Amino acid sequence: MSRPTQFTIDLQALRENARTLKDLAGPRCTMAVVKADAYGHGAVPCARALSSLVDAFAVAITEEAVALRNAGIDLPILVLQGPHSLEDAQIMSSAALWPAISSEHQIDWLEQTGPQFEQVWLKCDTGMHRLGYMPDEISSIRSRLTALSVSDVVLMSHFADAEAPDSALTARQLLRWGQISDEALASSFSNSAATTGQIAPTESWVRLGYSLYGGSLVTLPDGYSLKPVMQFESRIASVRWIEAGESVGYGGRWVARRRSRIATIPAGYGDGYPRAARDGTPIGTEHGTVLLAGKVSMDMITADITDLAALDIGSPVTLWGDSPCIDEVAGHCDTIGYELCTRITQRTPRLFHRLTGERD
């Protein structure tokens, strides 16, 4: 490795988070969402680490599911967007995948594929208005699936504002869910935020995504905590003094108010560190927190280390992970941690802390 910038993925922390979330889920079945390469953490290693702890996996598109099957993952896999073509439906059938359907043309493709689906998830639009059938359409859609000899149908919906459990939108969605959920059918409404926030609609499945990886946009109940699975790490490559009034980086955005000691770190938006990060975004070190100083470059960022004399060339830094956490960094970029972890690039190595006794 030519430079010290890397992502470290702690698979043991992933498993511990899964146990925590299973406890919060209670008797409900748990589905681990590993779409977008497990939110940037590596879908295959994460799925292998989770296989003994969850009941099923979920991905966004068929290609993601096939990659898991090719890697030997044999748990059920739900494809959240369902088929995008007849060929897509046929691939789902041959790979024994669970399609989530939300429109008439998808059922047409299932009918042309034949009665070969063990389970189908039926998306219900309770108020987010992206995908799904309206409540008055559910009965007729179920009849078409019954004609296909689908043995299991799972009703599903998705919270639009689970981070705000007391919002009018959440209340409206819960009311609609209560009107369409059928006790005779399995069902799933809760995502990570709803599970950790204990919204607890009537359901038999929870879909665990971002929280599995240690992120959370809601406060967990007392006694519960999650561990960050990803550490974005590097080391200081250069240190220099600049005089008061001098600027740092493109456009001269950050200007020294005093004589300042500036560290350059070999990581940038070419690795997935957000260019939108503002001056003052925290960076962790073993001696305390320092602050981003200047615009993020493709390959480098700069930090003001004037007050931490112990820092020098070679000192390790954490761009996100234990401290600062990814959600804190995201807050300085006007985005969410989901975006940061899913936009990391291929040039930066991901090193996996394997489970005890596991080999590559």
PyMOL commands that set and color helices and strands:
alter all, ss='L'
color gray80, all
select helices_A, chain A and resi 11-25+35-39+43-50+62-70+86-94+104-113+135-147+168-180+192-196+210-213+250-252+326-331+337-342
alter helices_A, ss='H'
color red, helices_A
select strands_A, chain A and resi 6-10+29-33+56-59+77-79+98-101+119-123+152-156+186-190+205-208+230-235+238-242+247-248+254-255+260-265+282-285+288-292+301-304+316-320+350-353
alter strands_A, ss='S'
color yellow, strands_A
deselect
rebuild
show_as cartoon
